[in-house]
Amino acid sequence: MSNNEASAVVITGASSGIGRALALEMAHRGHPLSLTARRFPLLEQLREEIHRDINAQLTVQLAVLDVCQIDSVGETLRDLFTRLWGVGTVVVNASANDLTRVGGDSLDKELNLIPANLTGAIATVNAAAAHFLVRGQGNIVGISSLASLQPLNQQAAYCASKVLPSPISCPASSTPT
Ligand SMILES: NC(=O)c1ccc[n+]([C@@H]2O[C@H](COP(=O)([O-])OP(=O)(O)OC[C@H]3O[C@@H](n4cnc5c(N)ncnc54)[C@H](OP(=O)(O)O)[C@@H]3O)[C@@H](O)[C@H]2O)c1
């Protein structure tokens, strides 16, 4: 991030957890922000906190985005890229988790992780890469998990779904595979 000190950062799933913490850290470093999630009131609270406690002048744009609504992912991100000049980084953070049991009665819960963690992440990377390829530069940060490397009890579906972010994140200046 050292070459992009003041470039704008888009973070999906910024309403809680790691995405929220990352937004606060990026605000401390002076990066204009675009924050997305489904729970808009939490995003509004976060923006208020950033303006009150960190930097009253920092640009913080908000957008409702459910990454499971695949058709809306590209449209929403393109709109953010237009509204917030100079986006240098997109953090693919939005993700779902649930305790499941293979062979038990949790097939629905297992399958429910796929739209957010796999197809939603792919759609997010796709929109970001399309933008950065035109722009000629940019970073796509996939938030994976150690769970992608080691099976966890009652989290087989989650572990499988978190394999995705590492291999699909690539420098936009390289040829997408
Ligand atoms: N916590 C850990 O120990 C840990 C460890 C390793 C990796 N990770 C990874 O770190 C990332 C963040 O995890 P976390 O622990 O911070 O989880 P979290 O607190 O549950 O936050 C998940 C975020 O994703 C958003 N989200 C969930 N489903 C979404 C959807 N369909 N569309 C758009 N946004 C959605 C949520 O916002 P809304 O509900 O408002 O949409 C929320 O902001 C994930 O990629 C996770 O796999 C976490």
The ligand as a Tripos MOL2 file, in Angstrom:
@<TRIPOS>MOLECULE
LIG
   48    52     1     0     0
SMALL
NO_CHARGES

@<TRIPOS>ATOM
      1 N1        -13.1870  -13.6310   12.0360 N.am      1 LIG1
      2 C1        -12.1940  -14.4580   11.7830 C.2       1 LIG1
      3 O1        -11.6550  -15.1140   12.6890 O.2       1 LIG1
      4 C2        -11.6530  -14.5950   10.3750 C.ar      1 LIG1
      5 C3        -10.4990  -15.3360   10.1830 C.ar      1 LIG1
      6 C4         -9.9810  -15.4520    8.9040 C.ar      1 LIG1
      7 C5        -10.6160  -14.8630    7.8460 C.ar      1 LIG1
      8 N2        -11.7660  -14.1640    8.0520 N.ar      1 LIG1
      9 C6        -12.3790  -13.5450    6.8840 C.3       1 LIG1
     10 O2        -12.4550  -12.1490    7.1200 O.3       1 LIG1
     11 C7        -13.5870  -11.6300    6.4440 C.3       1 LIG1
     12 C8        -14.4680  -10.8810    7.4220 C.3       1 LIG1
     13 O3        -14.8920  -11.7850    8.4270 O.3       1 LIG1
     14 P1        -15.4500  -11.2970    9.8100 P.3       1 LIG1
     15 O4        -15.0500  -12.2620   10.8270 O.co2     1 LIG1
     16 O5        -15.1020   -9.8810    9.9840 O.co2     1 LIG1
     17 O6        -17.0110  -11.5030    9.5660 O.3       1 LIG1
     18 P2        -18.2910  -10.6440   10.0210 P.3       1 LIG1
     19 O7        -17.9980   -9.8370   11.2250 O.co2     1 LIG1
     20 O8        -19.4180  -11.6090   10.0340 O.co2     1 LIG1
     21 O9        -18.4530   -9.6270    8.8190 O.3       1 LIG1
     22 C9        -18.8510  -10.0840    7.5670 C.3       1 LIG1
     23 C10       -19.1520   -8.8760    6.7230 C.3       1 LIG1
     24 O10       -19.5820   -9.3430    5.4520 O.3       1 LIG1
     25 C11       -20.8240   -8.7660    5.1570 C.3       1 LIG1
     26 N3        -21.6520   -9.6910    4.3950 N.ar      1 LIG1
     27 C12       -22.0730  -10.9280    4.7520 C.ar      1 LIG1
     28 N4        -22.8520  -11.4390    3.7850 N.ar      1 LIG1
     29 C13       -22.9120  -10.4850    2.8170 C.ar      1 LIG1
     30 C14       -23.5680  -10.4130    1.5730 C.ar      1 LIG1
     31 N5        -24.3550  -11.4060    1.1070 N.pl3     1 LIG1
     32 N6        -23.4170   -9.3000    0.8130 N.ar      1 LIG1
     33 C15       -22.6410   -8.2880    1.2640 C.ar      1 LIG1
     34 N7        -22.0110   -8.2750    2.4310 N.ar      1 LIG1
     35 C16       -22.1420   -9.3840    3.2010 C.ar      1 LIG1
     36 C17       -21.4790   -8.3870    6.4870 C.3       1 LIG1
     37 O11       -22.2890   -7.2290    6.3320 O.3       1 LIG1
     38 P3        -23.8800   -7.2450    6.2160 P.3       1 LIG1
     39 O12       -24.3830   -8.3700    7.0600 O.co2     1 LIG1
     40 O13       -24.2720   -5.8800    6.7250 O.co2     1 LIG1
     41 O14       -24.1560   -7.4090    4.7550 O.co2     1 LIG1
     42 C18       -20.2520   -8.0170    7.3080 C.3       1 LIG1
     43 O15       -19.9300   -6.6580    7.1430 O.3       1 LIG1
     44 C19       -14.3000  -12.7900    5.8000 C.3       1 LIG1
     45 O16       -13.8840  -12.8800    4.4450 O.3       1 LIG1
     46 C20       -13.8050  -13.9780    6.6040 C.3       1 LIG1
     47 O17       -13.8540  -15.1560    5.8490 O.3       1 LIG1
     48 C21       -12.2790  -14.0170    9.2870 C.ar      1 LIG1
@<TRIPOS>BOND
     1     1     2 1
     2     2     3 2
     3     2     4 1
     4     4     5 ar
     5     4    48 ar
     6     5     6 ar
     7     6     7 ar
     8     7     8 ar
     9     8     9 1
    10     8    48 ar
    11     9    10 1
    12     9    46 1
    13    10    11 1
    14    11    12 1
    15    11    44 1
    16    12    13 1
    17    13    14 1
    18    14    15 2
    19    14    16 1
    20    14    17 1
    21    17    18 1
    22    18    19 2
    23    18    20 1
    24    18    21 1
    25    21    22 1
    26    22    23 1
    27    23    24 1
    28    23    42 1
    29    24    25 1
    30    25    26 1
    31    25    36 1
    32    26    27 ar
    33    26    35 ar
    34    27    28 ar
    35    28    29 ar
    36    29    30 ar
    37    29    35 ar
    38    30    31 1
    39    30    32 ar
    40    32    33 ar
    41    33    34 ar
    42    34    35 ar
    43    36    37 1
    44    36    42 1
    45    37    38 1
    46    38    39 2
    47    38    40 1
    48    38    41 1
    49    42    43 1
    50    44    45 1
    51    44    46 1
    52    46    47 1
@<TRIPOS>SUBSTRUCTURE
     1 LIG1         1 GROUP 0 **** ****
